[in-house]
């Protein structure tokens, strides 16, 4: 006989939410592990003594944790999802008939609370992971990821263009011997800006077909800014369109893939510029747990004089491939550190002449130059210096740091470190982007973006912590089961050996 279910909407007189949530439910386990009572004292200074009562700070943080754990990028969707899930209501401590906070309250509270509260939450979860033995601290893998900002390319507005060519020239850091090159650069740059103005006015503002695609190719952080989120920066990756992003920097412990530090930065900055601050945060977070960092693994984007100096000052061994322009040796030339000069294969000496700034002003370079008299009749002149009158070699003043790194990267351990970095930090980034709501930030401003990244990393560490704890319980149960089976077999063998007959039960 065919059955047919008929639904009748009726009130349930006796219902307990705790009885309807399974014991092995994720949020039930999380509620037992996560203690947020410290938030009341930490957030007390942000509230007054009069007026309406605010949302409970514990409830607020649980709501935003749910948002990242469920990969929800909207505060409105968080409230909607919670209202339909028994386990989420139990995690929050709300009954079925109890009204949930308004979604706009989440946004206002996120702006109200200081960044130090979010950092403290991250550190407390990291401390729990360290107490479980998940964090060793010895070796850290570092990488970055672009996180989409809460602003579109249509919000870009043109900056005021400098009209005076001398203003451009004052921003270029060139030495006095390259005056002609400087004038050509300024003239060319000004010509490009003028040409771009015509293209922008003629195409982008007239709304012709394809004007948006053409405009996106010309916009940059030097010429435009976002009116929606001024802290967002235009960034592009190969094969992807230009968009407004933030730069997420994170450090991951290689032992159990726990995130030890994370921070938001401007997408226009290079990874090497962010490494000193990220390293400082990592060392501080692990020092609070009694752990010391000895090794750092990163890709070639983190190679710079500033980054290598930061590693050396903190006595941390780095495994970072040198940037592409680095040359361990000059073909046909030998460097003599005692006299600080180069000598070519024909014996011509290139002494140190002066110091100069790099083209971007990021570091200083040493210039070595031969005499025009020595190179005048050289048979290798055509292939060595071409039409120039002398040979010039430029090296960064911190070349010794790159040389040390180059020697370290030739070891078998360095090749293992490269594979370890790829297997450690890259899967963590993939999880954050695809499953923990860090594909884009739903806030505006770099401070709020940093809060979002801290909560996303906290959620990742919480999932690792719960998985590690459940695996530990399962392993303990298996070990006890094996122990009892071994004891039972020994007891049976003992009874057989001495012909002990078990008593007959009545």
Helices and strands as residue ranges (DSSP letters): H 17-20, H 26-33, H 39-42, G 44-46, H 57-69, H 75-83, H 86-92, H 103-112, H 115-131, E 139-148, G 153-155, E 156-158, H 165-171, G 176-178, H 179-199, I 200-204, H 211-218, E 224-226, E 233-235, E 243-253, E 259-266, H 271-287, E 295-298, G 300-302, H 305-313, E 317-320, E 333-336, E 341-344, E 349-357, E 364-369, H 372-375, H 381-384, E 392-396, H 399-409, H 412-435, H 446-497
